[in-house]
Amino acid sequence: MRMAELVYNEQGRLLFTEEMRREYTILIPNMLPIHFTMLERIFNNHGYKVKLLTSMGRKIIDEGLENVHNDTCYPALLCIGQFMDALKSGEYDINKTALMMIQTGGGCRASNYIHLIRKALKRCGMEQVPVISLNLAGLEKNPGFKLTASMLSQFITGICYADLLMLLANQVRPYENNKGECDRLVNKWIDHLVEIKFSYTAFDRISSRIVEDFKKIPYTPDPDKVKVGIVGEIFIKYSPLGNNELQKFLESEGCEVCCPGLIDFLIFMGDHQIVETSIYHTKYKKYIASATVKGFFKMMQNKIIKALEGTRFRPPARFEETKKNVLPFLSPANKMGEGWLLTAEMVELVENGISNIVCAQPFGCLPNHIVGKGMIRKIRAVHPQANIVAIDYDPGATKVNQENRIKLMLSSAKANAGK
């Protein structure tokens, strides 16, 4: 098979060309199953050949350890391990395969994942595999990959639909009479949303239909079921690969999982630029863009809340209320990692009756240890009912040990419920 011509830019970076777009399969790591499934479908509808990697197991960690220094943060090790495992599996032609990674450009090692991936490819003799940066900051550009207005619009509204589906599924799955019915409904709606191209103008109408469909699923209420919140570093918080299928484990223990949506994080990303401008009086152009992003996602969050009014489903908390509740604990100027939002999510969960929380974080992620594990004592001082366990995830941590610590937290939860 003919190999596409390799083109490099002035800095020596391998570019993803228009020819590659027509011929190459693009691999992306999985973080949020519902959200990234939609991402995959949107890319494919716009002429790309994107494949979402869902592989699991110790082999991915071992592959990551072989290609990344073990001091590198755990999410990077997992993403690179998953990429290298896929490329070595024989399932893909490495001369017709590219990799894609989200790059934020913020104050986190996540912005360096791209360079670590390229280093791993070079180490394994796969330098012909291009790496695409998915970003909105103009960090890297490729002639064969462009985010069009149509794609961006579908991504944005897709996130909002995915947040609604995730929220409803989490509240229905533990109580459904027919196991698997909830997940089948999620997949049905993903297919339909792809067909209607994630219509923004019909969001109010479509979201109401989604809620009505989930209301029809036969279920058995269980007031004694333990509700457990999941917070933490964004990848470990959401990714089944990163947190050893934490949600699946909690549901197997008879729990209802309460996990804040991605919209909160996106509003937070816009908000911290606004806060920075108000403190330092700089970056006014970024202020305008950030205020626009924040305003849009706040509006969409309010639409989701409205769609859930008058139903048995628990709506997401309004962002401004979450931010207001964290002020006694942290300044909104704390923006590194998940910043003040991580603490705020714990406070918001506890104040809304979900006092049992797993704080999931990569070992060695300094910002999130400060605003996560470091704030637990203060939260307990204000809210004595808070039952929070911090779980570190890294290559040396065993799943058995992590689950045993969570079981201790659940034992306390059940004891407290008895009182």
N, C-alpha and C positions, 0 to 999 in steps of 0.2 A: 504494500500500500504506500502510495506516495506521501511523503512527509511535507507538511506545509512549510513554506519558506519562513525562516526565523528572522525577525526584524527586531533590532535593538534601538533604544533611544540614545541620546548623547551621553547619558550617565551609564550606559551599558546595561540598562534594564530590558529584559525580554518583553516585548509588547504582545498583546492579544490583538491580532489583526482581523480585518474583515473576512479574509479567507478562513481563519480559524473559527469565526462565528458560525459559518455555514457547516463546518465539518467536525468541530470539537464537542465533546461532552464536558460540561462544567460541573465539578463536584462542589457541594457546599456542606458544611457541618450542620448538625441539627441542634438547635437550642430550645425553641418552643415548638413542640410537635404540630399544633394546629396552625400557628402563625407561619412557620417555615414551610409547611405543606402548601399553604396558599402562595407563599413566595415562589416556590418551585413551579407551581402551575402558571403563575403570571409570567414568569420568564419564558416558559415553554410556549405560551400563547403569543409571545412577541418574537418568536423566531430563534430562541436559544434552545440548546439541549442541556437542560439542567437536571442533575440527579442529587436528591437529598440523601445524605448518608445517615443510616439508622443503625449501623453496626454497634455492638456492645461487647463487653468482655474484657478480661485481663490482658488479652493480646494487644489491645489498643494502648493500654498504659505502658506495656513493655516496649512497644514500638516507639512511643513517645519518649521513653527514657533512653532509648538507643540514639535518638536524633536531637534531643534537647537537653541542655544542662539541667540537672535535677533541682537547681535553685530557681528555675523558671516557674512562673505561676502555673498552677494545676490546669486551668482552662486552656492555656497555650499548649501544654503537654498533651492534653486530650485531643484538641483539634488537629495538631500536627500528627499525633499518633493515628488518628482516624484517617487522615489524608494518606499517610504513608502505607497504612494497612490496605487501603483500597487500591492504591497504585501497585502494590506488590501482590495483590490477590489474583491477578491474571484476568480479572473481569473486564478491565479497561485497557485499551491500547494507549500506552503512555505517550506515543507520538501523536495521539489525537485526543488528549485529555488536558483540561485546564483546571485550576483550583480557584475558588472565590472565597474571600474573607472580608467580613465587615471591619472597617477601620474608622474609628471615631475621631482620632486626632487629639483626644483629651489627655489629662494627666494620669495615664494608666499604662501599664505594660501592654495592654491590649493593642495599643497603637503600633507596637513593634512586632506583632504576630507575623505580619507580612514578611518582614526581613528574616525572622526565624524559620518560616516555611521555606523560603528560598535557600537558606543555609542548609536545611535538611535535604532539600532536593539535590543540591550540589554534592553533599556528602554521599548520597546514594546513587550518584551518576545519572540523575534525572533532570539535568539543567534545561532540557528542552521543553519541560512542562511550564507553561506560563501561569503566573499568579495574578488574579484580578482583585483590585481593591474596590470594595463596594462602600463608597463614602459620599457624603454631600459637601465635603469641605474642599474639594478639588485637589486632594493630596496626590493622587496618581490618575493619569488618563491613558486610555487605550483606544486606538482607532476602531477596533472591532466591538467595543462595549460602550454603550451610551445609555444613560437613564433619560428616557424621553418623558415629556409631560404626562402622557397617557399612562406610562408605567408607574411613575411616581404617584399619580393620583390613585391608581389601583392599589399600590403598596399601602398608602396612608389609610384609605378606607378599609382595606383588607385587615389592617391591624385592629381597627375598631370592631369590625365584625368578629375577628378571631377572639378579641378580649371578651365579647359578649358570649360567644360559644363556649369558651373556657370557663367563664364564671358560671354559666348555667349547667354545664356538664359536671362541674365539681359539686354542685348542690343537688344534682339528680342521681348521679351514678351510684352513690352509697345506699340509696333507698329504692332503686328500681326493682320491680318484681321480676322482670325478664332480663337477666344479665346480658349485657352487650347491646341492649336496645338504645341506650343513650349514645354510645360511640357510633352506632350505625346512623343515628340521626345527625350527629356531627358531620360524618362523611357525606351524607346526603346533602347537607347544607353547603359544604365546601364545593361540591360539584355544581350546585345551583348558583352559588355566588360567582364561580368562574364563568358560568354561562352568561350571566347578566353583567359581567365585567365589574363586579364590586361597586354597583351603582351608588354614587354619593347622593344624588337627588332623591333616590327612593329609600334612603337609609331609615327614616322614621317608619315607613310602611313595612319594609323588610324586617327590621329588628322586632317589630310587634308580631309579625308572623312567626319569627324564630321563637319568641317567648311562648306564643300560643302552642307551638308544636311540642315544646319541652313540658308544658303544663299537661299535655295529653298523655304523657308516658305514665303508665300505672306504677304506683309506688306505695310503700308502706312507711308511714312516719315512725320515727324512733327518737323520742325526746331525750333518751339517755345516751345517744351516740355522741362520742367525744369529738368536738371540733378542734382541729389543729391548724394553726397558721404556719405558712412557710415564708420566710423572708431571707435575705442574704445577698451575696454578690450575684449579679444578674445571670451569669452563665450557670453557676452551681445551683442557684435558686430554681431555675426552670428546666435545665437539661437533665433528662433521665440518665444520660451517660455521665454527667458531672456529679450527680447526687446519688448514684447507685439506685436509681428508680425509687426515689424517696416517696413520691406520691403513691405509687403502686404498693409499697410496703405499708404505708399508713392506712390505706384503704383495706389491705388484707388484715390489719389489726382492728378493723371495725370503726375507722375514723372517717369523718368528713373533712376534706382538705380545703382550707381557705387560703388562696394565694392571690395577692394583689396583681392586677393586670399590668401590661406593658405601657398602657396609656399614662399611668402615673409617672413612670420613668421618663417618658418623652416630654411630659409637661415640666418635670423637674429639670431636664436638660435645658429647656427654654428659660425656666425661672432663674437658674443660677447665673446665667449671663446677664439677666436683668438686675439681679442683686449685685453682681460685680460692677456693673456700670454705675449703679447708685452709690457704691462705696468709693470707687476709684475715678469716676467721671471720665471713663475712656471707652473706646470701642462702641461708639454710638450706632454705627452701621449694623454691627452684630446685635445690638440692643433691639433695633427695629425688626430684624429677621427673627430673633428669639421671641419677641413679644407676639409676633404673628403666629409662630409655631405653638406657643403656649395657649394663645387665644383659641386657635382652631381645635386643639385637642381637649381643652376645657369644654368647648361647645359640644364636641362629640361625646365626652363623658357625661354631660348633662342629658344628651339624647338617650344614652343607655339607661341612665337613672330613670328618666321619664318612661321608657319602655317597660320598666320593672315595677312601676308604681301600681299599687293595688293587687300585686301578686304575692305569692308565698316566698318569692325569691329575694334574697338579700342583695341590695344594690351596692355598687362600689362607693366608697366614701368620696365626697367632693374634695378636690385637691386643696383648695384654700382652707378647708376645715382641718385636713391632715397637717398642713403646714402650721396652722395656728396652734394645734395641740402639741407640736414639738418644741415650741419656743421656750417653755420652761426647762428644756433639757439641752438644746443645742441651738446655736446661731445658724440661720439659713446661709451664712457665708461658708459653712462646711460643705464643700462640693466635690472633693476628691473621692474616687470610687463611687459608691452609691450615696455618699455624703449623708446629709441630715435625713434623707428620705428613708434610709434603712431604719434608723431610730424611730422616725415618724410612723412607719408601717407597724412596728411593734406596739407603739403607744395606741395607734388607731385600733388595732385588733383587740388589745386588752380593754380599751374603753367601750368597745362594742360587744363585750361578753365573750370574746375568743381569747381566753387567757393562756391557753396552751400553745406554745410557739416553738418551732425549730428554726434556729438561726444558722443557715448553712453558708459556709465560707471556705475559700481555699486557704490552706495553711500558708502563712507567709504573706497574705494580702494585707499589708499594714493599714491602709485607710479603713477597710471594712472590719478589721479587728477592733479599731478604735470606736467606730460608730455602731458596731454590732455588739461583739462580746464586751467591749469596754463600757457600754451604756446599760447593760443588763442590771447591774447592782443599783444604779440610780432609778431605773424604771421600777424595780421591786420596792424601793424605798417609798415611792409615791403610790404604787399599785401593789400592795402585798399579795394580791391574788395571782399576780403574774407567775406563770410556770414556764420558764424559758430555758431551753437547752441549746447551747452552742455546739455545733458539730463541725469539726475540721475535716476537709477532704483533701487528700494528697496521695501520692503513689504508695506510701508506706502504711496508710490507714486501712484497716480491714473492715469489710462490710459488716461482719459479725459484731465487732466492737461498736461500730456506729449504731447499729440497730439495737444492741443491748442498752446503750445509753438512752436511746429514744424510748425504749420500753420502760425504763425507769421513770422517765418523764410522764409516760402514759399511766403508769401505776399511781403516780402522784395525782394526775388528773382525775382518775377514777375515785381515788380516796377523797379528794376535795369535793367531787360531785356528791359523794355519799354524805358528806357533812352538810 
